[in-house]
Amino acid sequence: MGVSGNELVWLKSLVRQFYEKNTIVPPYDVSRREFGYGSIKKIDNRNLGFENGNELNAFLRNQSPLYVSASVSEFLNPAAQPISTKGLVGSDLIFEFDADDLRTDCKTIHDSWSCPHCGASGKGRVMKCTTCAKGTILNEWVCEACLNEAKQQTFSLLNILQNDFGFDEKTLFINFSGSKGYHIHVRSPVVYSLPKSARAELANYLSLFEVDLSQLGFSFDGKLFRCPPLNQAHGHALRILRSVLQKIESAPLDEWMVLSGLSPRTLQPFLEDRARLTREVQSGVLPALPGKKTEPFWNAVLSSIVDVHQLRVDKQVSTDIHRLIRVPNTIHGSTGFLAKSISVSALKEFDPFSECVAFSFVSERKLLVHHSPKIRIGTETLDPLSESEVTVSGPLAAYLVGWGAASLR
């Protein structure tokens, strides 16, 4: 959100203390990456190169930037300008899940908007004013529910990368972004030379963008709605079939009504023998309904399942080989959190609000909190506040100040 004045000086002093106490070891060859940094913006300057990790850490201690990023690509001369002279070697494949891009109900609780044109305001993530239809100013926050959804998206992506493409923990690197989500790095010779078009195609596959169900084996032939037999299905087709079978096994009547728009009178007889329905799906046929209801019924059900399985992959991030992205285990100045590296096995229990606190060494600070929803940092919880003076722990103070929600007192 951007800070300045005394707040910026204070945050940079905390960042300097952290980098004086800790050594950053990026999970790649520092000498082949372009670096960028910023304190007012996320990247105020780029085209920096370092011979080794010692040079990078000396820079962090001396400059204490609130944000530091590195290229997703390797170069022979990463500091060279223009970019055509850098000597591209190859590029990691990057995926990002950001809570802002995910559909979560909690946004109606902790996010708010205001209209600079007519003065209207309200709760939630509203992009255009409900009164005058002009652009709004958003006040966005992140909570545990937001980051849990980003985590679930990350798990789904890892499942596809491992099972459909054969990548393993030696080539998959995960880090918390330090703020709103997760970065997944695929670092393998297999992806280094992929052009932008191939990266876009992969992003489309992962996100099920404009998926053609008939190409996956789901189609109506005028009599039967065919699907791949379970023992022959793979990839997205297998995931969709498993969801169909799960719903047949346990989804209640009212869920089927919402999915299909059909009445209980039609659905109750259909669902009476769920074991038979399961056998038909496993054999390669989606069970028929009376009359002409079969095709629209399964189209609606499959469409709903596809929507659930879609990953909110940011295609622009995944296709941009010139992008700079947060250096793992460095500080995100808007939160005072670390962009912490996480193993695949540790992701399930990972709690960024406890495990990524960088400024645990900072004493309590008195603040004027302009506006904040309920926040938890570590074991400390702050209830919603508006224009209130409070004394809070150093980590919580850094979060509120970095977010632009509080001033030092």
MIPA-808619 format. One record per residue (C-alpha): x, y, z; residue in one letter. Coordinates in steps of 0.05 Angstrom, whole numbers, padded with zeros to 5 digits. Layout:
<pts>
PT       px       py       pz   vexlo
PT        X        Y        Z       a
...
</pts>
This chain:
<pts>
PT       px       py       pz   vexlo
PT    00000    00000    00000       m
PT    00060    00045    00007       g
PT    00088    00082    00068       v
PT    00131    00144    00075       s
PT    00161    00191    00127       g
PT    00175    00166    00197       n
PT    00138    00101    00183       e
PT    00184    00084    00124       l
PT    00246    00101    00164       v
PT    00222    00057    00221       w
PT    00206   -00002    00176       l
PT    00273    00003    00140       k
PT    00309    00002    00207       s
PT    00273   -00063    00224       l
PT    00291   -00092    00157       v
PT    00364   -00073    00167       r
PT    00366   -00106    00235       q
PT    00336   -00170    00206       f
PT    00386   -00175    00149       y
PT    00443   -00160    00198       e
PT    00421   -00220    00239       k
PT    00403   -00268    00182       n
PT    00436   -00292    00118       t
PT    00393   -00302    00056       i
PT    00410   -00363    00014       v
PT    00368   -00364   -00050       p
PT    00353   -00433   -00080       p
PT    00388   -00416   -00146       y
PT    00453   -00389   -00174       d
PT    00454   -00316   -00153       v
PT    00505   -00297   -00206       s
PT    00456   -00315   -00262       r
PT    00395   -00277   -00237       r
PT    00374   -00205   -00248       e
PT    00353   -00171   -00183       f
PT    00307   -00113   -00168       g
PT    00287   -00078   -00104       y
PT    00242   -00024   -00077       g
PT    00215    00011   -00015       s
PT    00166    00061   -00044       i
PT    00144    00013   -00099       k
PT    00155   -00062   -00102       k
PT    00209   -00050   -00154       i
PT    00240    00019   -00157       d
PT    00304   -00006   -00190       n
PT    00324   -00069   -00229       r
PT    00380   -00094   -00273       n
PT    00424   -00109   -00213       l
PT    00472   -00168   -00213       g
PT    00512   -00200   -00157       f
PT    00571   -00246   -00163       e
PT    00550   -00289   -00104       n
PT    00508   -00293   -00042       g
PT    00557   -00252   -00001       n
PT    00548   -00192   -00047       e
PT    00472   -00200   -00045       l
PT    00471   -00202    00031       n
PT    00518   -00142    00036       a
PT    00470   -00103   -00008       f
PT    00410   -00123    00035       l
PT    00445   -00100    00098       r
PT    00467   -00034    00068       n
PT    00404   -00015    00030       q
PT    00351   -00050    00073       s
PT    00299   -00051    00017       p
PT    00227   -00068    00037       l
PT    00222   -00113   -00023       y
PT    00273   -00153   -00063       v
PT    00258   -00194   -00125       s
PT    00297   -00236   -00175       a
PT    00286   -00257   -00247       s
PT    00250   -00321   -00263       v
PT    00303   -00329   -00317       s
PT    00377   -00344   -00316       e
PT    00423   -00298   -00357       f
PT    00497   -00298   -00376       l
PT    00500   -00222   -00360       n
PT    00440   -00207   -00315       p
PT    00458   -00134   -00302       a
PT    00466   -00117   -00376       a
PT    00420   -00068   -00411       q
PT    00380   -00071   -00455       p
PT    00348   -00138   -00441       i
PT    00369   -00167   -00508       s
PT    00442   -00164   -00485       t
PT    00432   -00204   -00421       k
PT    00441   -00271   -00455       g
PT    00381   -00313   -00437       l
PT    00399   -00383   -00413       v
PT    00330   -00408   -00392       g
PT    00270   -00393   -00348       s
PT    00236   -00425   -00289       d
PT    00162   -00438   -00295       l
PT    00125   -00397   -00244       i
PT    00055   -00401   -00216       f
PT    00024   -00352   -00168       e
PT   -00040   -00357   -00126       f
PT   -00060   -00290   -00097       d
PT   -00118   -00283   -00049       a
PT   -00143   -00222   -00087       d
PT   -00157   -00266   -00147       d
PT   -00195   -00320   -00109       l
PT   -00269   -00322   -00095       r
PT   -00276   -00323   -00019       t
PT   -00336   -00303    00024       d
PT   -00290   -00270    00075       c
PT   -00279   -00211    00029       k
PT   -00348   -00186    00049       t
PT   -00324   -00184    00121       i
PT   -00254   -00153    00119       h
PT   -00252   -00116    00052       d
PT   -00286   -00049    00040       s
PT   -00292    00003   -00015       w
PT   -00304    00077   -00022       s
PT   -00322    00121   -00081       c
PT   -00279    00183   -00089       p
PT   -00331    00212   -00137       h
PT   -00396    00210   -00098       c
PT   -00374    00190   -00028       g
PT   -00411    00123   -00025       a
PT   -00378    00064    00010       s
PT   -00391   -00007    00031       g
PT   -00364   -00075    00049       k
PT   -00333   -00125    00001       g
PT   -00291   -00121   -00061       r
PT   -00333   -00075   -00105       v
PT   -00296   -00048   -00166       m
PT   -00350    00001   -00190       k
PT   -00391    00045   -00145       c
PT   -00462    00019   -00134       t
PT   -00488    00090   -00134       t
PT   -00451    00126   -00192       c
PT   -00418    00066   -00227       a
PT   -00350    00100   -00226       k
PT   -00285    00067   -00202       g
PT   -00276    00054   -00128       t
PT   -00218    00054   -00080       i
PT   -00209   -00014   -00047       l
PT   -00186   -00027    00023       n
PT   -00165   -00101    00018       e
PT   -00140   -00147    00073       w
PT   -00119   -00219    00079       v
PT   -00143   -00269    00130       c
PT   -00133   -00342    00146       e
PT   -00192   -00362    00102       a
PT   -00162   -00325    00042       c
PT   -00094   -00359    00051       l
PT   -00126   -00427    00063       n
PT   -00161   -00421   -00005       e
PT   -00094   -00401   -00037       a
PT   -00063   -00462   -00003       k
PT   -00118   -00508   -00031       q
PT   -00105   -00481   -00100       q
PT   -00031   -00495   -00090       t
PT   -00045   -00567   -00069       f
PT   -00089   -00577   -00131       s
PT   -00034   -00550   -00176       l
PT    00019   -00593   -00143       l
PT   -00025   -00654   -00154       n
PT   -00029   -00640   -00228       i
PT    00044   -00623   -00236       l
PT    00064   -00687   -00201       q
PT    00012   -00736   -00230       n
PT    00002   -00708   -00300       d
PT    00072   -00682   -00315       f
PT    00118   -00723   -00270       g
PT    00151   -00667   -00232       f
PT    00175   -00684   -00162       d
PT    00199   -00649   -00099       e
PT    00269   -00641   -00130       k
PT    00240   -00595   -00183       t
PT    00182   -00562   -00146       l
PT    00196   -00504   -00100       f
PT    00142   -00468   -00059       i
PT    00146   -00404   -00020       n
PT    00095   -00361    00015       f
PT    00093   -00294   -00022       s
PT    00101   -00256    00043       g
PT    00032   -00226    00037       s
PT   -00027   -00253   -00002       k
PT   -00011   -00323   -00028       g
PT    00039   -00373   -00054       y
PT    00091   -00378   -00109       h
PT    00106   -00445   -00141       i
PT    00171   -00451   -00180       h
PT    00184   -00508   -00228       v
PT    00259   -00509   -00235       r
PT    00279   -00562   -00286       s
PT    00315   -00567   -00353       p
PT    00249   -00594   -00381       v
PT    00217   -00524   -00375       v
PT    00277   -00478   -00384       y
PT    00269   -00470   -00459       s
PT    00192   -00469   -00463       l
PT    00169   -00409   -00505       p
PT    00113   -00363   -00483       k
PT    00062   -00400   -00525       s
PT    00077   -00466   -00491       a
PT    00073   -00434   -00423       r
PT    00006   -00403   -00441       a
PT   -00020   -00470   -00465       e
PT    00002   -00503   -00400       l
PT   -00031   -00449   -00359       a
PT   -00095   -00460   -00399       n
PT   -00092   -00534   -00385       y
PT   -00081   -00525   -00311       l
PT   -00137   -00474   -00305       s
PT   -00186   -00514   -00349       l
PT   -00193   -00450   -00389       f
PT   -00246   -00459   -00444       e
PT   -00241   -00535   -00434       v
PT   -00276   -00577   -00487       d
PT   -00309   -00634   -00448       l
PT   -00318   -00675   -00511       s
PT   -00242   -00677   -00520       q
PT   -00239   -00707   -00450       l
PT   -00289   -00760   -00469       g
PT   -00354   -00730   -00443       f
PT   -00407   -00725   -00499       s
PT   -00480   -00739   -00513       f
PT   -00493   -00783   -00575       d
PT   -00568   -00771   -00577       g
PT   -00584   -00830   -00532       k
PT   -00529   -00838   -00482       l
PT   -00483   -00788   -00447       f
PT   -00415   -00821   -00455       r
PT   -00356   -00812   -00407       c
PT   -00288   -00845   -00404       p
PT   -00289   -00912   -00367       p
PT   -00259   -00902   -00299       l
PT   -00202   -00952   -00311       n
PT   -00181   -00915   -00374       q
PT   -00188   -00843   -00350       a
PT   -00129   -00798   -00333       h
PT   -00113   -00725   -00320       g
PT   -00172   -00678   -00318       h
PT   -00221   -00731   -00342       a
PT   -00203   -00775   -00282       l
PT   -00210   -00716   -00234       r
PT   -00279   -00699   -00262       i
PT   -00302   -00772   -00259       l
PT   -00280   -00778   -00187       r
PT   -00321   -00716   -00170       s
PT   -00382   -00745   -00205       v
PT   -00374   -00810   -00166       l
PT   -00365   -00772   -00101       q
PT   -00429   -00734   -00113       k
PT   -00467   -00798   -00131       i
PT   -00442   -00830   -00067       e
PT   -00456   -00775   -00017       s
PT   -00486   -00710   -00045       a
PT   -00555   -00698   -00014       p
PT   -00617   -00686   -00055       l
PT   -00616   -00610   -00046       d
PT   -00545   -00606   -00074       e
PT   -00568   -00644   -00137       w
PT   -00626   -00595   -00142       m
PT   -00578   -00536   -00141       v
PT   -00531   -00569   -00191       l
PT   -00585   -00588   -00241       s
PT   -00644   -00543   -00230       g
PT   -00689   -00604   -00230       l
PT   -00745   -00619   -00181       s
PT   -00745   -00671   -00124       p
PT   -00799   -00708   -00162       r
PT   -00749   -00722   -00219       t
PT   -00687   -00730   -00177       l
PT   -00712   -00776   -00122       q
PT   -00725   -00836   -00168       p
PT   -00660   -00823   -00204       f
PT   -00620   -00825   -00139       l
PT   -00655   -00886   -00108       e
PT   -00603   -00936   -00131       d
PT   -00537   -00900   -00124       r
PT   -00497   -00964   -00129       a
PT   -00525   -00975   -00200       r
PT   -00508   -00903   -00218       l
PT   -00437   -00915   -00195       t
PT   -00430   -00978   -00237       r
PT   -00455   -00942   -00299       e
PT   -00406   -00884   -00291       v
PT   -00348   -00931   -00279       q
PT   -00366   -00969   -00343       s
PT   -00367   -00905   -00386       g
PT   -00439   -00880   -00385       v
PT   -00469   -00822   -00346       l
PT   -00538   -00849   -00324       p
PT   -00599   -00827   -00363       a
PT   -00658   -00788   -00338       l
PT   -00729   -00793   -00366       p
PT   -00751   -00754   -00427       g
PT   -00701   -00704   -00455       k
PT   -00669   -00685   -00389       k
PT   -00605   -00726   -00394       t
PT   -00563   -00679   -00436       e
PT   -00579   -00613   -00401       p
PT   -00575   -00648   -00333       f
PT   -00504   -00674   -00343       w
PT   -00481   -00611   -00378       n
PT   -00501   -00571   -00317       a
PT   -00469   -00621   -00268       v
PT   -00404   -00625   -00307       l
PT   -00401   -00550   -00316       s
PT   -00407   -00541   -00240       s
PT   -00352   -00593   -00228       i
PT   -00306   -00561   -00278       v
PT   -00316   -00494   -00244       d
PT   -00294   -00524   -00178       v
PT   -00232   -00555   -00209       h
PT   -00210   -00492   -00245       q
PT   -00146   -00464   -00217       l
PT   -00142   -00388   -00214       r
PT   -00074   -00388   -00249       v
PT   -00049   -00319   -00268       d
PT   -00029   -00332   -00340       k
PT    00011   -00267   -00344       q
PT    00056   -00290   -00287       v
PT    00067   -00359   -00317       s
PT    00083   -00334   -00387       t
PT    00128   -00274   -00371       d
PT    00201   -00297   -00374       i
PT    00225   -00226   -00359       h
PT    00186   -00222   -00293       r
PT    00220   -00209   -00226       l
PT    00189   -00246   -00167       i
PT    00200   -00244   -00092       r
PT    00266   -00275   -00069       v
PT    00249   -00333   -00023       p
PT    00261   -00321    00051       n
PT    00267   -00245    00044       t
PT    00221   -00195    00077       i
PT    00156   -00169    00048       h
PT    00155   -00097    00073       g
PT    00079   -00090    00071       s
PT    00070   -00144    00124       t
PT    00136   -00155    00159       g
PT    00129   -00228    00139       f
PT    00181   -00273    00106       l
PT    00169   -00301    00036       a
PT    00186   -00367    00069       k
PT    00205   -00429    00031       s
PT    00161   -00489    00047       i
PT    00170   -00562    00030       s
PT    00112   -00599   -00004       v
PT    00105   -00643    00058       s
PT    00103   -00583    00106       a
PT    00051   -00543    00067       l
PT   -00011   -00575    00098       k
PT    00005   -00551    00169       e
PT    00039   -00486    00148       f
PT    00012   -00423    00183       d
PT    00041   -00359    00153       p
PT    00012   -00316    00209       f
PT    00057   -00352    00259       s
PT    00115   -00381    00219       e
PT    00132   -00321    00175       c
PT    00138   -00267    00228       v
PT    00205   -00233    00215       a
PT    00205   -00179    00269       f
PT    00196   -00220    00332       s
PT    00255   -00181    00362       f
PT    00218   -00115    00359       v
PT    00189   -00083    00422       s
PT    00118   -00059    00430       e
PT    00097    00005    00394       r
PT    00042    00055    00403       k
PT    00002    00067    00340       l
PT   -00057    00106    00314       l
PT   -00096    00053    00276       v
PT   -00137    00086    00221       h
PT   -00177    00025    00202       h
PT   -00167   -00050    00209       s
PT   -00210   -00113    00212       p
PT   -00196   -00169    00261       k
PT   -00123   -00191    00254       i
PT   -00081   -00247    00284       r
PT   -00005   -00246    00285       i
PT    00025   -00305    00322       g
PT   -00015   -00313    00386       t
PT   -00037   -00240    00388       e
PT   -00106   -00220    00361       t
PT   -00129   -00149    00349       l
PT   -00203   -00134    00344       d
PT   -00230   -00087    00290       p
PT   -00209   -00015    00301       l
PT   -00221    00053    00271       s
PT   -00181    00116    00288       e
PT   -00158    00086    00354       s
PT   -00093    00092    00393       e
PT   -00066    00024    00416       v
PT   -00001   -00007    00439       t
PT    00014   -00072    00404       v
PT    00072   -00120    00394       s
PT    00128   -00104    00345       g
PT    00106   -00154    00293       p
PT    00033   -00131    00294       l
PT    00056   -00058    00292       a
PT    00100   -00072    00231       a
PT    00041   -00107    00196       y
PT   -00007   -00049    00208       l
PT    00044    00005    00189       v
PT    00069   -00033    00128       g
PT   -00003   -00044    00105       w
PT   -00014    00031    00109       g
PT   -00067    00023    00162       a
PT   -00032    00056    00221       a
PT    00015    00113    00239       s
PT    00069    00114    00293       l
PT    00055    00151    00357       r
</pts>
